[in-house]
Amino acid sequence: MKADDFNLPDQNGLLHSLKEYSGGWLVLYFYPTDDTPGCTKEACSFRDWAREFKSKGAEIVGISKDSVASHKKFADKYHLNFTILSDTNHATIEKYGSWAPKKFFGREFIGTHRNTFLINPGGEIVKEYEGVNPLTHTKEVLADLDHLQSQ
């Protein structure tokens, strides 16, 4: 399935689109909120493994509904070495099916699900991960990337 395009600002206010990642692998991950425990663990794990992804020709991009200013504080605080995009109207989050009902302490609301999409150099989604575990997810994506590149 072809990945949906986006045109969103990063933590520095610079616009990014899917087209700029064509020709390489892209790990596009959606997360609920900057600087919360699970989201911080996931971001720091991607940060710690970024060199390994880069060596495999893969870029990492995170997306949440938080503002550019929030992303800037989050990226600076945890020394994130990859792009995080601000989707304040959650249009891209919705396009990727990651904006949906959630439950937290028995309360139901609409929000961002922790989902990841592995996109190949041709712009196709080759692997989807839903409701990921932030502690183990990065290694799972790396293993799948190895497997897909060896085919």
NORGIFEN-V96165 format. One record per run of one state. SS is the DSSP state (~ for helix, > for strand, _ for the rest). FROM is the first residue (numbers start at 1). TO is the last residue. If there is no record, write none. Layout:
ss->SS from->FROM to->TO
ss->SS from->FROM to->TO
This chain:
ss->_ from->1 to->1
ss->> from->2 to->2
ss->_ from->3 to->6
ss->> from->7 to->10
ss->_ from->11 to->14
ss->> from->15 to->17
ss->~ from->18 to->21
ss->_ from->22 to->24
ss->> from->25 to->30
ss->_ from->31 to->36
ss->~ from->37 to->55
ss->_ from->56 to->57
ss->> from->58 to->64
ss->_ from->65 to->67
ss->~ from->68 to->78
ss->_ from->79 to->82
ss->> from->83 to->86
ss->_ from->87 to->90
ss->~ from->91 to->95
ss->_ from->96 to->98
ss->> from->99 to->104
ss->_ from->105 to->106
ss->> from->107 to->112
ss->_ from->113 to->114
ss->> from->115 to->119
ss->_ from->120 to->123
ss->> from->124 to->129
ss->_ from->130 to->136
ss->~ from->137 to->149
ss->_ from->150 to->151
